[in-house]
Amino acid sequence: MNRAVFDLLDYIAVFPVEDENKWTDKNGAVLPDAYLMKKGPTTKDLAYQVHSDIGDGFLFAIDARTKRRLGEKHELKDGDVIKIASTK
């Protein structure tokens, strides 16, 4: 199944989190969600995938591993853990 999704269909898994230090959502669940996206998505694409309001209010993203601030055109890779900062 993994081979079909990730290799043949060219998808990656990305993990949006609310707390980039603990990798949790607002309820404390660790890595609560995984989004499967076609290879090549940007941080802004992920924001829209989570919710259209978050995409509309996108400010920047944070790579939870490196704590680097990422712009809207940063291309995501398989396994990225991302916090999205938004005005919404």
HELIX and SHEET records of a PDB file:
HELIX    1   1 ASN A    2  ASN A    2  1                                   1    
HELIX    2   2 ARG A    3  LEU A    8  3                                   6    
HELIX    3   3 THR A   43  VAL A   50  1                                   8    
HELIX    4   4 SER A   52  ASP A   56  1                                   5    
SHEET    1   A 5 TYR A  35  LYS A  38  0                                        
SHEET    2   A 5 TYR A  11  VAL A  17 -1                                        
SHEET    3   A 5 VAL A  81  SER A  86  1                                        
SHEET    4   A 5 PHE A  58  ASP A  63 -1                                        
SHEET    5   A 5 ARG A  69  LEU A  70 -1                                        
END                                                                             
